[in-house]
């Protein structure tokens, strides 16, 4: 059935078409409308927080790491726990964008980006969900994102409380990091801002892992990493008796 036939059918004098012809013409018109609508729908764009960078030094260290890390699933606020971008339009309003999407849920994106960054900085591997030998120290990383804000042409903000716990000794360090990265116009810039924010937070976490590795004894005096190296505020969080990691 061609477009020319459909045009002739619609222009035919009244009564010239049979009932079946009218039905066929109506069906063809509906199909054409649906096809045109599909062609005009904008394509979705997908973004990720992982950088995929791997240094030669960290790759060599992975063959025989001094310790292992275990990056647990990351908690994010429920209002942003979706594939669509949720952008701030004001202090009390947000907009959900159907065409701008994360490649996976934000919590998964943050966990993967943190895992990649930490293994690269520390020269180790992430053994989450994988058996590991008893003789190797393991440091469990838990991140709870309090705020994940996207302000187009302004800034990307991640406010996270995180902890590093020694699986062998139960030594624990709990801190808070607030990464506020200026961004330019466009959603590529916004995604890149969140990517940089995750990298900044991972720097503080990697310093905390090194601190625990240097003071493995349970009950040792531990402090959050200095803000100067992490390039963002790192705030100590008082531990709770009996609190889990």
Order of alpha helices (4+ residues) and beta strands (2+ residues): alpha-alpha-beta-alpha-beta-beta-beta-alpha-beta-beta-beta-alpha-alpha-beta
